[in-house]
């Protein structure tokens, strides 16, 4: 898409791209991060479930608009914080950063070949998990500082091209009309895995559903009624006696942190200590990867989220057996 096109157009070669860019005098030149259907039959096949991974979310995009910050200096400070947050979550990745003329665009290719619609864990919570993941990732990785008017989707994830021009800046006669590379993407290193981000995404979806249910039931005591007067939950206590090699991040976010914070009413530090004590036992059967410190950060975030949202641990029969059948069966088999 350029300043001169009426919406997006499909191109088939670099030569066609350059033609359209030259026609627009290199103004407002964008390329969609995701593919277009090349025919109506291809689109119909996709709707029937053929080639479902065509739109696997493997390029994440963050838009930081200067108008949402008090000044350029504040924008730059937040850019550094966001880059640090991305590195913490996505294994020290340094994303491509562009100056757009009115702010920063952060572009982050990730290792993912499957559409999230292929994962059963997401289906109960959203009809379009891949699209919602793109929007969640922008907010989560940007520490909620991304442009609220920008909601990336597969049809609208339009990336500005370096060394082209922002026409609004030209009209405003600003000095920074050219799209510039602020930080290069290092293509020599492997793409970052998104396992940590998917755990956070699942927690976000569960939180969102729980908040909606709490809002609907706010005038009754039915929600969590079976847990309000109980200080222990049998299946959680059973988990605390197990040394598990898998499902540890899931357990921290959706079971242990809500249990210690909102059932046992422990302090943040005591909740942290209890969870870490259990993790170190699990470490004896399989090392915590990438590091113990990484898991400590995960515990802190989970405890803070549990305190902020008031969520309870997943119910064993009603929820856990459907959300994580493998973990459910492990607990059942350990009488």
C-alpha positions in Angstrom: 0.0 0.0 0.0 1.2 3.5 -0.8 -0.2 7.0 -0.8 -1.4 6.5 -4.4 -3.1 3.1 -4.0 -6.7 2.7 -3.1 -6.2 0.4 -0.2 -3.9 -2.7 -0.4 -2.9 -4.3 -3.7 -1.3 -7.7 -4.3 2.2 -7.8 -5.8 4.2 -10.7 -7.2 7.7 -9.4 -7.4 10.2 -6.9 -6.0 10.0 -5.1 -9.4 6.3 -4.5 -8.9 6.9 -3.2 -5.4 9.5 -0.7 -6.6 7.1 0.4 -9.4 4.4 1.3 -6.9 6.8 3.0 -4.6 8.2 5.1 -7.4 4.7 6.0 -8.5 3.9 7.3 -5.0 7.2 9.2 -4.9 8.1 6.9 -2.0 5.4 8.3 0.3 3.5 6.1 2.7 5.0 2.9 1.4 3.9 -0.1 3.4 4.1 -3.9 3.1 1.8 -6.3 4.9 3.6 -8.6 7.3 1.2 -11.4 6.3 0.2 -12.9 3.0 -2.9 -12.2 0.9 -5.2 -14.9 -0.7 -4.1 -15.1 -4.3 -7.5 -16.4 -5.5 -11.0 -16.9 -4.3 -10.6 -20.6 -4.3 -7.5 -20.4 -2.1 -9.6 -18.3 0.4 -12.4 -20.8 0.3 -10.0 -23.7 0.9 -8.6 -21.9 3.9 -12.1 -21.5 5.3 -12.6 -25.2 4.9 -9.5 -25.9 6.9 -7.0 -26.5 4.1 -3.6 -24.9 4.9 -4.8 -23.6 8.3 -1.3 -22.4 9.2 -1.2 -19.8 6.5 -1.8 -17.1 9.1 0.4 -18.4 11.9 1.3 -15.3 14.1 5.1 -15.1 13.4 5.7 -11.4 13.1 4.8 -9.2 16.1 4.3 -5.5 15.7 4.3 -2.6 18.2 3.3 1.0 17.3 4.6 3.7 19.7 3.0 7.0 18.7 4.8 10.1 19.9 1.4 11.9 20.6 0.7 9.5 23.4 3.8 10.7 25.4 4.5 14.0 27.0 7.7 14.6 24.9 10.2 12.8 22.7 12.5 12.2 25.7 9.7 10.3 27.5 9.0 8.3 24.3 12.7 7.4 24.1 12.8 6.3 27.8 9.8 4.0 27.3 11.4 2.6 24.1 14.3 1.4 26.3 12.0 -0.1 28.9 10.0 -1.9 26.3 13.2 -3.3 24.6 14.3 -4.6 28.0 10.9 -6.2 28.6 11.0 -7.9 25.2 14.5 -9.2 26.0 13.3 -10.6 29.3 10.3 -12.4 27.7 11.8 -13.5 24.4 15.3 -14.7 25.3 17.4 -11.5 24.8 15.9 -10.7 21.4 16.7 -7.3 20.0 13.9 -6.4 17.6 14.0 -4.3 14.5 13.1 -0.7 15.5 12.1 2.0 12.9 11.4 5.7 13.3 8.1 6.2 11.5 8.1 10.0 11.4 5.6 10.2 14.3 7.0 7.5 16.6 8.6 4.1 16.7 7.6 0.9 15.0 9.0 -2.3 16.7 9.0 -5.3 14.4 9.7 -8.7 15.9 9.8 -12.0 13.9 9.3 -15.0 16.1 9.6 -18.8 15.8 6.1 -20.1 15.2 4.7 -22.1 12.3 1.2 -23.0 13.6 -1.9 -20.9 13.8 -3.2 -20.8 17.4 -6.5 -22.1 16.2 -4.7 -25.5 16.1 -4.2 -25.4 19.9 -7.1 -26.8 22.0 -6.1 -24.7 25.1 -7.3 -21.5 23.4 -10.5 -22.6 21.8 -12.8 -22.2 24.9 -11.8 -18.6 25.3 -11.7 -17.0 21.8 -12.8 -17.7 18.3 -9.8 -16.0 16.8 -6.8 -16.8 19.0 -4.2 -15.9 16.4 -5.6 -12.5 15.8 -6.2 -11.8 19.5 -2.6 -13.0 20.2 -1.2 -10.3 17.9 -3.1 -7.7 19.8 -2.2 -9.1 23.2 1.5 -9.4 22.3 1.6 -5.7 21.3 0.0 -4.6 24.6 2.0 -7.0 26.8 5.4 -6.5 25.2 4.9 -2.7 25.1 4.0 -2.6 28.8 0.6 -1.2 27.6 2.3 1.8 26.0 1.4 0.9 22.4 -0.9 3.1 20.4 -4.5 2.2 21.6 -5.8 3.1 18.2 -3.6 0.4 16.6 -5.1 -3.2 16.7 -2.9 -5.4 14.5 -4.6 -8.1 12.5 -3.5 -10.2 9.5 -5.1 -7.9 7.0 -3.9 -4.7 8.6 -0.4 -5.4 9.9 1.2 -2.9 7.6 4.9 -2.2 8.1 6.5 1.0 6.9 9.5 0.6 4.6 12.8 2.1 5.7 14.0 5.2 3.6 10.5 6.0 2.4 8.6 9.0 3.7 5.6 9.7 5.9 3.4 12.1 3.9 1.8 13.6 7.1 5.3 14.7 8.2 6.0 16.2 4.8 2.7 18.2 5.0 3.6 19.3 8.5 7.1 20.2 7.3 8.8 18.3 10.1 12.4 17.3 10.0 11.8 13.5 10.6 9.7 12.6 7.6 12.0 9.8 6.5 11.5 6.3 7.9 14.8 5.3 9.5 16.3 2.2 11.0 17.0 2.9 14.7 18.0 -0.7 15.5 18.8 -3.4 13.0 17.4 -6.9 13.3 20.1 -9.5 13.7 19.2 -12.2 11.2 22.2 -14.3 12.2 20.6 -15.5 15.5 17.7 -18.0 15.7 14.2 -16.6 15.9 13.0 -16.4 19.5 10.6 -19.0 20.8 7.2 -17.7 22.0 6.5 -20.3 24.7 6.7 -17.7 27.5 4.5 -15.3 25.7 1.9 -18.1 25.0 1.7 -18.9 28.7 1.1 -15.2 29.4 -1.5 -15.1 26.6 -3.4 -18.1 28.0 -3.4 -16.5 31.5 -4.7 -13.3 29.9 -7.6 -15.2 28.2 -8.5 -17.0 31.4 -8.4 -13.7 33.4 -10.6 -12.0 30.8 -13.1 -14.8 31.0 -13.1 -14.9 34.8 -13.6 -11.1 35.0 -16.5 -11.3 32.6 -18.1 -14.0 34.7 -17.5 -12.1 37.9 -19.1 -9.1 36.4 -22.2 -11.1 35.5 -22.4 -12.7 38.9 -21.3 -9.7 41.0 -24.7 -9.5 42.8 -24.6 -13.2 43.9 -22.2 -15.4 45.9 -22.4 -18.3 43.4 -19.1 -17.7 41.7 -16.3 -19.4 43.7 -18.8 -20.1 46.4 -17.4 -23.6 47.1 -14.0 -22.0 47.8 -14.7 -18.9 49.9 -14.7 -20.6 53.3 -11.9 -23.1 52.5 -8.3 -22.4 53.2 -6.9 -25.4 51.3 -7.7 -27.0 48.0 -6.9 -30.8 47.9 -5.7 -31.0 44.3 -3.4 -28.0 44.8 -1.9 -29.6 47.9 -1.3 -32.7 45.9 0.6 -30.7 43.3 2.8 -29.3 46.0 3.9 -32.8 46.9 4.8 -33.7 43.3 8.0 -33.1 41.5 7.0 -32.3 38.0 9.1 -32.0 34.8 6.5 -30.2 32.8 3.6 -27.8 33.1 5.4 -25.7 35.6 4.8 -22.3 34.1 1.1 -23.2 33.7 0.9 -24.3 37.3 2.5 -21.1 38.6 0.3 -18.7 36.7 -3.1 -20.4 36.9 -2.9 -22.5 40.1 -0.2 -21.8 42.7 -0.1 -18.0 42.6 -4.0 -17.6 42.8 -4.0 -20.3 45.5 -1.5 -18.8 47.9 -2.6 -15.2 47.3 -6.4 -15.5 47.1 -7.2 -18.8 49.0 -4.6 -18.9 51.7 -4.3 -15.1 51.8 -0.5 -15.1 52.1 1.7 -12.1 51.6 3.5 -11.5 48.3 6.8 -12.6 49.8 5.4 -15.7 51.4 3.6 -16.7 48.2 6.8 -16.2 46.3 8.7 -18.4 48.8 6.1 -21.2 48.7 6.1 -21.3 44.9 9.9 -21.2 44.6 10.2 -24.0 47.2 8.0 -26.2 45.1 9.9 -25.2 41.9 13.3 -26.1 43.4 11.9 -29.6 44.1 10.8 -29.8 40.5 14.3 -28.7 39.4 15.7 -31.9 40.8 13.9 -34.0 38.2 14.3 -31.5 35.3 16.4 -28.3 35.3 14.4 -25.0 35.1 15.1 -23.5 31.7 16.3 -21.0 30.8 17.2 -20.3 34.4 16.0 -20.2 38.0 16.0 -16.3 37.8 13.7 -16.5 34.8 11.2 -18.5 36.9 11.6 -16.1 39.8 10.5 -13.3 37.5 7.5 -15.4 36.3 6.5 -16.0 40.0 6.6 -12.3 40.8 4.4 -11.4 37.8 2.0 -14.3 38.6 1.6 -13.2 42.2 1.1 -9.6 41.2 -1.6 -10.6 38.7 -3.4 -12.8 41.2 -3.4 -9.9 43.7 -4.7 -7.4 41.1 -7.4 -9.7 39.6 -8.5 -11.7 42.6 -8.7 -14.9 40.5 -8.8 -18.2 42.1 -7.0 -21.4 41.1 -8.6 -23.4 38.3 -11.3 -25.7 39.5 -10.2 -29.3 39.3 -13.1 -31.1 37.7 -14.9 -28.1 36.0 -11.9 -26.5 34.5 -8.5 -28.1 34.8 -9.4 -31.4 33.1 -10.5 -29.5 30.0 -7.7 -26.9 30.0 -4.8 -29.2 30.7 -5.8 -32.8 30.4 -2.3 -34.2 30.7 -1.7 -32.4 34.0 -5.2 -33.5 35.2 -4.4 -37.1 34.5 -1.0 -36.8 36.3 -2.7 -35.6 39.4 -5.4 -38.3 39.2 -2.8 -41.0 38.8 -0.9 -39.9 42.0 -3.4 -40.9 44.7 
